[in-house]
Amino acid sequence: MKSRDTDVVIIGAGAAGLATALHAHSRRVLVLAPGAPAGTASDLAQGGIAAAVGPGDSVEQHLKDTMIAGQPAVDANAATYLCDEGPSAIRWLATLGVPFAREGDHWSLHREAAHSCARVLHVGGAATGAAVMNALRRASAASNHIEFASGLRAVQLLRDRDGVGGVLVHDTTGEPLAVRARAVVIATGGIGGLYARTTNPLGACGDGLAMALAAGARGAALEFVQFHPTALDVESQPLPLITEALRGAGARLIDDTGALVMDAIPGGDLAPRDVVARAVHAAQQRRRRVRLDARRLRDGTVSALFPEIARRCLSFGIDPDREPIPVTPAAHYHMGGVAVDLDGRSSLPGLWAVGEAACNGVHGANRLASNSLLEAIVFGRRLGAGLARTPLRPLPGNGDLQIEPHASPAGVVSSEVRALMWRAAGVVRDGVTLARGLATLVNLERQVGRADCLGRARLLLVRRILEAALARTENCGAHWRSDARSGVLAETA
Ligand SMILES: Cc1cc2nc3c(=O)[nH]c(=O)nc-3n(C[C@H](O)[C@H](O)[C@H](O)COP(=O)(O)OP(=O)(O)OC[C@H]3O[C@@H](n4cnc5c(N)ncnc54)[C@H](O)[C@@H]3O)c2cc1C
């Protein structure tokens, strides 16, 4: 088998992976990505990036909002670091050329759900993620210490005697390559691709987290998955997002009898994301199709105020100025991940993780909107700087690594797995369905060949998520059990 070596290999070329790479400047860094059409969530981020940079805002207030949103599971040290470092992360992105919108001498700031003031920086309305990624890609391409290897999918972490010393990758033809490294960084993003309905890019199947668990690393908070309440309900993969801002502008959720879905629920259409997602889910359980009625916005039409959303709806034959938009909840963000400390260090020597694939507890049980791009940048910078100055393990020899000789290329996540996750670990869970899901999983596990190491790792991840959701019998943040020992579902059921 072909092999090559590097100081640091970063699996994933989203905002977290690139921020890490840029700061690890004293090392030879190899960044892996499968390339199109897998894509990154970072490029899709629309709303923006939160940081306490506004005149009436403070780091303390940002921290308070972050702690309230994620309660009770937020790691206070992680959240404090995130909010403290927010303004300097924004200045860094601006120096890289991210053209954040301005109003006179100040940043232009949006207000989003559960933020106590306007705090969300943005570019061109809904193009923030793409602008951040363009700047990071430009800077990475100009950095001599970074090499990109596109068209390579990581399929297995390579263990050595006491930790991780590399990664096995396949190119687009299935040709394997062993990459030996002194540090392996997981930056593979979220797990939405494991669900039947998701806003995440096709490639977001939790691969890095799955490989880390298979290698024996600890995971954390795996049961905490945030569902966006209003993805466009059409035949598409992923589902396009219909921004909360539409409800902010006066759009209302209705069912197919015309009844207002959020009428009797505190907060109405602007209630927190998980509350709205459960209400839409409950209406769907009653066999109602839910739509977002944006025909009478306060200050104009969808096509005038949200041209990008209008364009997206029209591409599916829906004219949002004339008809209500069909919507559904969809898996959107994973608060859980590879358990890491604030430096990104996992439980295995040589293995690090960052961004959505990692969990340092910063989002607790529920992420505050627009805190995740910030997390990817802030903790990517910290991890990269740490890798640049911390002594790394010596490079393993080829003979030190446990390499699966016949590892086969990974297939796509099957529709059965995605349906199982949607059914058992979706918006509302219960013990019986979770236990049945685990029983079904046993059959799926039998069907995966021994050589399909990534396929087996993905099913291990599915198993761990179902087990974590089964074990947590109370309602907590985005994790909601209809059979919870405590907590009330009555108002949305
Ligand atoms: C539609 C949408 C809108 C969003 N809007 C916002 C927003 O407005 N503000 C906000 O803060 N957050 C938002 N989020 C969340 C945010 O975008 C993500 O949490 C964040 O960008 C994750 O960054 P990341 O670098 O960890 O992962 P990603 O950007 O997803 O990058 C993951 C990388 O890993 C690669 N990869 C995956 N598997 C493998 C493998 N096996 N081998 C090699 N490479 C692999 C992928 O190809 C990709 O390059 C949004 C998410 C979505 C889906």
The ligand as an ORCA input file, in Angstrom:
! r2SCAN-3c Opt
* xyz 0 1
  C     -27.591     25.076      6.004
  C     -26.781     25.446      7.220
  C     -26.772     26.759      7.680
  C     -26.000     27.109      8.804
  N     -25.964     28.418      9.216
  C     -25.146     28.774     10.231
  C     -24.988     30.139     10.601
  O     -25.584     31.030     10.003
  N     -24.134     30.437     11.630
  C     -23.442     29.477     12.319
  O     -22.702     29.802     13.250
  N     -23.566     28.174     11.978
  C     -24.386     27.803     10.953
  N     -24.483     26.482     10.604
  C     -23.619     25.504     11.291
  C     -22.170     25.691     10.834
  O     -22.155     25.954      9.456
  C     -21.333     24.447     11.098
  O     -21.528     23.989     12.402
  C     -19.832     24.745     10.940
  O     -19.614     25.406      9.726
  C     -19.047     23.441     10.994
  O     -17.729     23.677     10.556
  P     -16.711     22.467     10.494
  O     -15.468     22.987      9.919
  O     -16.685     21.797     11.808
  O     -17.415     21.413      9.472
  P     -17.692     21.559      7.900
  O     -17.681     22.962      7.459
  O     -18.919     20.758      7.600
  O     -16.439     20.834      7.226
  C     -16.281     19.428      7.325
  C     -15.218     18.970      6.331
  O     -14.939     17.583      6.562
  C     -14.924     16.892      5.315
  N     -15.169     15.462      5.553
  C     -16.250     14.848      6.068
  N     -16.059     13.507      6.097
  C     -14.807     13.283      5.607
  C     -14.021     12.110      5.381
  N     -14.466     10.870      5.659
  N     -12.773     12.253      4.857
  C     -12.276     13.484      4.545
  N     -12.977     14.630      4.740
  C     -14.232     14.522      5.264
  C     -16.015     17.616      4.525
  O     -15.939     17.334      3.144
  C     -15.648     19.065      4.863
  O     -14.548     19.482      4.079
  C     -25.257     26.113      9.490
  C     -25.263     24.795      9.032
  C     -26.008     24.454      7.911
  C     -25.993     23.024      7.446
*
